[in-house]
Amino acid sequence: MTTEKQRYELLDGLRGIAMAAVMIEHFGGLPIKYFGFGYFGVDLFFVLSGFLITGILLKCRGKSFGENLWVFTGRRAMRIFPLYYALLAVLCLLNYRGVRTNIVPLATYTWNYYCIGADPFYLWSLSVEEQFYLFWPIVILALRGSRRYMLAVVVLLTAASYYQLLYGTVEWLSKFNYTGLPNRMGSLCVGAIAAILVADGKDRFGYLKKNRLLEIFSLIAILLSGMSMRSESGIVSSFRAAYPVMALGSVILIVKCATHNGCSGLLTKLLSQRFLVQFGRLSYATYLVHVPLGEWLRNTIIGPLWHQIPFEALGPFSFLRWQSWLLVLPSVTISSFLLSMASWHLLERPLSDLKERWFRSA
C-alpha cells in the first residue's frame, strides 16, 4: 500500500515533470516545435495547486472561519512572498529587462494583466496563483458545511472558466485567455474537484487503482493536446477542446498518485526518481530563477563558446551549429537546481520553521 510519504513523493515527481516542461519551453529549441511544453507545465502546476490547496482547506478542523483563513493566508504568505520579493529586489539591482519599468504590477501580483508583450513575461503564472489563493479559501471555508453545494459551485466555476477560454463569451476578457485568472481558473478548479471527491472518505476512485489503461489514456490525452497547441508543425490539427482535455489527463495522474495503490509500478518508479522528486520540491525557487539565470548562461557563456566550435568540420553533424540548446538546457537545469538548493537552506527552511511556529495548522 502506498504510504503518505510515498504519495507526497509521487506528487513532487509530477511537479518536477511540470518544471522540466517549462524549462524545455524556454530553453528547449527543437522539441518545442512539436509540443506545447510551456502550457502543459504551467497547467499541470495549476491542477496540482488546485488539488493540494483545496485538500489543505478541507482538512481545517475545530476553528472558526476567521481563524482558518488567518492560518492559511499566513502560511501561504510565508511560503511565497519572501523568495518572490527577494527575486524582484535582485532583478531590480541588476536592471533585468522590464522589472524596474513594471515593478508595480509585479509587486502587487497583477502582472498577469499587464504582461502581454512585456518582460519578464514568465512571472505571470505566479500572479494567477496568488489571486486564486486570495479568494479560494473564502469559497471553500464558507461552503465546508455542505460538500454537495461546494462541489456544485466549483463545477460551475470550472465550466464558466473553460467556456470563456474556449469561446470568449466576455469579449474584454478574451485578450487574457492565456494569463487571466477567470480564463485559466478552470485548471485550478479541476484539481479542486478531485480534492473534494477524494477528501469525502468514500472510495470513489477505486477503478483508478493500478489501472494502466487510464495512465495510457492520460498520457495520450496530454500528448495529443500538447501537439495540437503546436499544430503549425502539421503533425496534429488544432482542436478547441485541447485545454480541458489536457487538464483531465493531468488530474487523473494526480489522483492516481494521491490515492492508496493508485499508481502502476511503472508510473511509481518513474515519479519516485530521486532527482525528479527533489526537482519538484524545489520547483518554486527553480521557476523563479530559471529564466534570468538561463538567459545569462546562454548569452554570456554557452552561446559564445558554442559558436567557436568548427561545426563545418563535422560533416553530417554540422547541423549542430544551430542546436546549442543541447548544452543550454541541461546547464540551465542543473544551475537552477543548485541555486534553488542554496535558497532552500539559506532562506526557505528557516522561514518554514517560523511558519510552523507562527501559523500552526490544526
C-alpha positions as CSV (number, residue, x, y, z in Angstrom):
1,M,0.0,0.0,0.0
2,T,1.3,3.5,-0.9
3,T,2.3,5.4,2.3
4,E,1.6,9.1,2.9
5,K,5.3,9.9,2.3
6,Q,5.3,8.0,-1.0
7,R,2.1,9.8,-2.1
8,Y,3.8,13.2,-1.5
9,E,6.9,12.0,-3.3
10,L,4.8,11.0,-6.3
11,L,3.1,14.4,-6.4
12,D,6.5,16.0,-6.1
13,G,7.6,13.9,-9.1
14,L,4.7,15.3,-11.1
15,R,5.7,18.8,-10.0
16,G,9.2,18.0,-11.2
17,I,7.8,17.0,-14.6
18,A,5.9,20.3,-14.8
19,M,9.1,22.2,-14.0
20,A,11.0,20.3,-16.6
21,A,8.3,21.0,-19.2
22,V,8.5,24.8,-18.5
23,M,12.3,24.7,-18.8
24,I,12.1,22.9,-22.2
25,E,9.7,25.6,-23.4
26,H,12.1,28.3,-22.5
27,F,15.4,26.7,-23.4
28,G,14.5,23.6,-25.4
29,G,15.0,24.6,-29.0
30,L,13.8,21.9,-31.4
31,P,11.3,20.0,-29.2
32,I,9.0,23.0,-28.6
33,K,8.1,23.0,-32.3
34,Y,6.1,19.8,-31.8
35,F,4.5,20.1,-28.3
36,G,3.2,22.9,-26.1
37,F,5.6,22.2,-23.2
38,G,5.1,25.6,-21.6
39,Y,1.3,25.4,-21.5
40,F,1.4,21.8,-20.2
41,G,4.0,22.6,-17.5
42,V,2.1,25.6,-16.2
43,D,-1.3,23.8,-16.5
44,L,0.0,20.9,-14.5
45,F,1.2,23.3,-11.8
46,F,-2.3,24.8,-11.8
47,V,-4.1,21.5,-11.5
48,L,-1.7,20.4,-8.7
49,S,-2.2,23.7,-6.9
50,G,-6.0,23.4,-7.0
51,F,-5.8,19.8,-5.7
52,L,-3.4,20.4,-2.9
53,I,-4.7,23.8,-1.7
54,T,-8.3,22.6,-1.6
55,G,-7.2,19.5,0.2
56,I,-5.4,21.6,2.8
57,L,-8.5,23.8,3.3
58,L,-10.7,20.8,3.7
59,K,-8.6,19.5,6.5
60,C,-9.2,22.5,8.7
61,R,-10.9,21.3,11.8
62,G,-12.2,22.8,15.0
63,K,-11.6,26.5,14.2
64,S,-13.7,29.4,13.1
65,F,-13.8,30.7,9.6
66,G,-11.6,33.7,10.5
67,E,-9.0,31.6,12.3
68,N,-8.7,29.1,9.4
69,L,-8.5,32.0,6.9
70,W,-5.8,33.7,9.0
71,V,-3.7,30.5,9.3
72,F,-4.0,29.6,5.7
73,T,-3.2,33.1,4.4
74,G,-0.2,33.4,6.8
75,R,1.3,30.1,5.8
76,R,0.9,30.9,2.1
77,A,2.4,34.3,2.6
78,M,5.4,32.9,4.5
79,R,5.9,30.3,1.7
80,I,5.5,32.6,-1.3
81,F,6.3,36.2,-0.5
82,P,9.9,36.2,0.8
83,L,11.5,34.4,-2.1
84,Y,9.4,36.3,-4.7
85,Y,10.2,39.7,-3.4
86,A,13.9,38.8,-2.9
87,L,14.0,37.9,-6.6
88,L,12.4,41.2,-7.6
89,A,14.9,43.1,-5.5
90,V,17.9,41.3,-7.1
91,L,16.5,41.7,-10.6
92,C,15.9,45.4,-9.9
93,L,19.5,45.8,-8.7
94,L,20.7,44.0,-11.9
95,N,18.4,46.1,-14.0
96,Y,17.0,43.0,-15.6
97,R,14.8,43.8,-18.6
98,G,11.4,45.1,-17.7
99,V,11.5,44.7,-14.0
100,R,12.0,48.3,-12.9
101,T,9.5,49.5,-15.5
102,N,6.8,47.1,-14.4
103,I,7.7,46.9,-10.7
104,V,4.2,48.0,-9.5
105,P,2.2,45.2,-11.2
106,L,4.9,42.7,-10.4
107,A,5.0,43.6,-6.8
108,T,1.2,43.6,-6.4
109,Y,0.7,40.3,-8.2
110,T,-1.4,41.8,-11.0
111,W,1.3,41.2,-13.6
112,N,-0.8,38.7,-15.5
113,Y,-3.0,41.6,-16.8
114,Y,0.0,43.7,-17.9
115,C,2.4,41.1,-19.2
116,I,1.2,40.7,-22.8
117,G,4.2,41.6,-25.0
118,A,6.2,42.7,-22.0
119,D,9.1,41.3,-19.8
120,P,9.6,39.5,-17.6
121,F,6.6,37.6,-19.1
122,Y,7.2,34.3,-17.3
123,L,6.2,35.6,-13.9
124,W,2.5,35.9,-14.9
125,S,1.6,32.5,-13.6
126,L,2.6,33.4,-10.1
127,S,0.1,36.3,-10.2
128,V,-2.7,33.8,-11.2
129,E,-1.9,31.5,-8.4
130,E,-1.7,34.3,-5.8
131,Q,-5.1,35.7,-6.9
132,F,-6.5,32.2,-6.6
133,Y,-5.1,31.9,-3.1
134,L,-6.8,35.1,-2.0
135,F,-10.4,34.2,-2.9
136,W,-10.3,30.4,-2.9
137,P,-10.1,29.9,0.9
138,I,-13.2,32.1,1.2
139,V,-15.1,29.8,-1.2
140,I,-14.1,26.5,0.4
141,L,-14.3,27.6,4.0
142,A,-17.7,29.2,3.5
143,L,-19.1,26.1,2.0
144,R,-17.3,23.4,4.0
145,G,-20.6,22.6,5.8
146,S,-22.0,21.1,2.7
147,R,-19.7,19.2,0.3
148,R,-22.6,18.9,-2.2
149,Y,-23.0,22.7,-2.6
150,M,-19.3,23.2,-2.6
151,L,-18.9,20.7,-5.4
152,A,-21.7,22.3,-7.4
153,V,-20.1,25.8,-7.1
154,V,-16.7,24.5,-8.1
155,V,-18.1,22.6,-11.1
156,L,-20.0,25.8,-12.2
157,L,-16.8,27.9,-11.9
158,T,-14.9,25.3,-13.9
159,A,-17.5,25.3,-16.7
160,A,-17.6,29.1,-16.8
161,S,-13.8,29.4,-16.9
162,Y,-13.4,26.9,-19.8
163,Y,-16.3,28.4,-21.7
164,Q,-14.7,31.8,-21.5
165,L,-11.3,30.3,-22.5
166,L,-12.7,28.4,-25.5
167,Y,-15.4,30.7,-26.7
168,G,-14.5,34.2,-25.4
169,T,-18.0,34.9,-24.2
170,V,-16.9,38.1,-22.3
171,E,-15.1,40.0,-25.1
172,W,-12.8,42.2,-22.9
173,L,-11.6,39.1,-21.0
174,S,-10.6,37.3,-24.2
175,K,-7.3,39.1,-24.5
176,F,-6.3,37.5,-21.2
177,N,-7.1,34.0,-22.4
178,Y,-3.6,32.8,-21.6
179,T,-2.8,34.8,-18.5
180,G,-6.1,35.9,-16.8
181,L,-7.4,34.2,-13.6
182,P,-11.0,33.9,-14.9
183,N,-9.7,32.3,-18.1
184,R,-7.2,29.9,-16.5
185,M,-9.1,29.1,-13.3
186,G,-10.6,26.0,-14.9
187,S,-7.4,24.0,-14.4
188,L,-7.2,25.1,-10.8
189,C,-10.9,24.1,-10.3
190,V,-10.4,20.7,-12.0
191,G,-7.8,19.9,-9.3
192,A,-10.2,21.2,-6.6
193,I,-13.0,19.0,-7.8
194,A,-10.7,16.0,-7.5
195,A,-9.6,17.1,-4.0
196,I,-13.3,17.4,-2.8
197,L,-14.1,13.9,-4.1
198,V,-11.0,12.4,-2.6
199,A,-11.5,14.1,0.8
200,D,-15.0,12.8,1.5
201,G,-13.6,9.4,2.5
202,K,-15.5,7.3,0.0
203,D,-13.6,5.1,-2.4
204,R,-14.8,7.0,-5.5
205,F,-11.7,6.3,-7.4
206,G,-11.3,2.5,-6.8
207,Y,-11.3,1.9,-10.5
208,L,-8.1,4.0,-10.8
209,K,-6.1,1.6,-8.7
210,K,-3.2,0.4,-10.8
211,N,-5.2,0.8,-13.9
212,R,-2.6,1.2,-16.6
213,L,-5.2,1.8,-19.3
214,L,-6.2,5.0,-17.6
215,E,-2.5,6.0,-17.3
216,I,-2.1,5.4,-21.0
217,F,-5.3,7.4,-21.7
218,S,-4.0,10.3,-19.6
219,L,-0.6,10.3,-21.4
220,I,-2.3,10.1,-24.8
221,A,-4.7,12.9,-23.9
222,I,-1.8,15.1,-22.7
223,L,0.3,14.3,-25.8
224,L,-2.3,15.0,-28.4
225,S,-3.4,18.2,-26.6
226,G,0.1,19.4,-26.4
227,M,0.8,18.6,-30.0
228,S,-2.5,20.3,-31.0
229,M,-1.1,23.5,-29.5
230,R,1.8,23.3,-31.9
231,S,-0.5,22.5,-34.9
232,E,1.7,24.5,-37.2
233,S,4.1,21.5,-37.2
234,G,1.5,19.7,-39.3
235,I,1.5,16.5,-37.2
236,V,-1.7,17.1,-35.3
237,S,-4.5,19.5,-36.2
238,S,-5.6,22.2,-33.7
239,F,-8.7,21.3,-31.7
240,R,-10.6,23.6,-29.3
241,A,-11.0,21.1,-26.5
242,A,-7.3,20.6,-26.1
243,Y,-7.2,22.7,-23.0
244,P,-9.7,20.9,-20.8
245,V,-8.6,17.5,-22.2
246,M,-5.0,18.2,-21.1
247,A,-6.3,19.2,-17.6
248,L,-8.3,16.0,-17.4
249,G,-5.3,13.9,-18.3
250,S,-3.2,15.7,-15.6
251,V,-5.8,15.3,-12.9
252,I,-6.2,11.6,-13.5
253,L,-2.4,11.2,-12.9
254,I,-2.6,13.4,-9.8
255,V,-5.5,11.4,-8.3
256,K,-3.7,8.1,-9.0
257,C,-0.6,9.5,-7.3
258,A,-2.6,10.7,-4.3
259,T,-4.7,7.6,-3.6
260,H,-3.7,4.3,-2.0
261,N,-2.3,1.9,-4.5
262,G,-3.4,4.2,-7.3
263,C,-0.3,4.0,-9.5
264,S,1.1,1.2,-11.5
265,G,4.6,0.1,-10.8
266,L,6.0,1.8,-13.9
267,L,4.5,5.2,-13.0
268,T,5.5,4.8,-9.4
269,K,9.1,4.0,-10.4
270,L,9.3,7.0,-12.8
271,L,7.9,9.6,-10.4
272,S,9.9,8.3,-7.5
273,Q,13.2,9.0,-9.1
274,R,15.3,10.9,-6.5
275,F,16.3,13.8,-8.7
276,L,12.8,14.3,-10.1
277,V,11.3,14.3,-6.6
278,Q,13.9,16.9,-5.4
279,F,13.4,18.9,-8.5
280,G,9.7,19.0,-7.8
281,R,10.2,20.0,-4.1
282,L,12.4,22.9,-5.2
283,S,10.3,23.9,-8.2
284,Y,9.1,27.2,-6.8
285,A,12.6,28.6,-6.4
286,T,13.7,26.9,-9.6
287,Y,10.8,28.6,-11.5
288,L,11.7,32.0,-10.1
289,V,15.4,31.9,-11.1
290,H,15.5,29.8,-14.2
291,V,14.7,32.4,-16.9
292,P,17.2,35.2,-15.8
293,L,19.8,32.6,-14.9
294,G,19.3,30.7,-18.2
295,E,19.5,33.8,-20.3
296,W,22.7,34.8,-18.7
297,L,24.3,31.4,-19.2
298,R,23.1,31.2,-22.8
299,N,24.1,34.7,-23.8
300,T,27.3,35.3,-22.0
301,I,28.9,31.8,-21.6
302,I,27.5,28.9,-23.5
303,G,26.5,30.8,-26.7
304,P,29.9,32.4,-27.4
305,L,31.7,29.1,-26.6
306,W,29.3,27.0,-28.7
307,H,29.8,29.1,-31.8
308,Q,33.5,28.8,-31.6
309,I,33.2,25.1,-32.4
310,P,34.2,24.3,-36.0
311,F,31.0,22.6,-37.0
312,E,31.8,22.8,-40.7
313,A,34.4,20.1,-40.0
314,L,31.8,17.7,-38.6
315,G,30.3,16.8,-41.9
316,P,26.8,15.4,-41.5
317,F,26.8,16.7,-37.9
318,S,27.3,20.3,-39.0
319,F,23.6,21.0,-38.3
320,L,24.5,21.0,-34.6
321,R,25.7,24.6,-35.1
322,W,22.0,25.6,-34.6
323,Q,21.3,23.2,-31.7
324,S,23.1,24.9,-28.8
325,W,20.0,24.1,-26.7
326,L,21.5,20.6,-26.3
327,L,24.0,22.2,-23.9
328,V,22.0,25.2,-22.7
329,L,19.0,23.1,-21.4
330,P,21.0,20.8,-19.1
331,S,23.2,23.6,-18.0
332,V,20.3,25.8,-17.0
333,T,18.5,22.9,-15.3
334,I,21.5,21.9,-13.2
335,S,22.4,25.6,-12.3
336,S,18.8,26.5,-11.4
337,F,18.5,23.4,-9.2
338,L,21.8,24.1,-7.4
339,L,20.8,27.7,-6.8
340,S,17.4,26.5,-5.5
341,M,19.1,24.2,-3.1
342,A,21.1,27.1,-1.7
343,S,17.9,29.1,-1.4
344,W,16.2,26.3,0.5
345,H,19.0,26.0,3.1
346,L,19.6,29.8,3.5
347,L,16.1,31.2,3.2
348,E,13.2,28.8,2.8
349,R,13.9,26.3,5.5
350,P,14.4,28.9,8.2
351,L,11.2,30.6,7.1
352,S,9.4,27.2,7.1
353,D,10.3,26.8,10.8
354,L,8.9,30.3,11.5
355,K,5.8,29.4,9.6
356,E,5.2,26.4,11.8
357,R,5.7,28.5,14.9
358,W,3.5,31.5,13.9
359,F,0.8,29.8,11.8
360,R,0.5,26.3,13.2
361,S,-2.2,24.4,11.3
362,A,-4.7,22.2,13.2
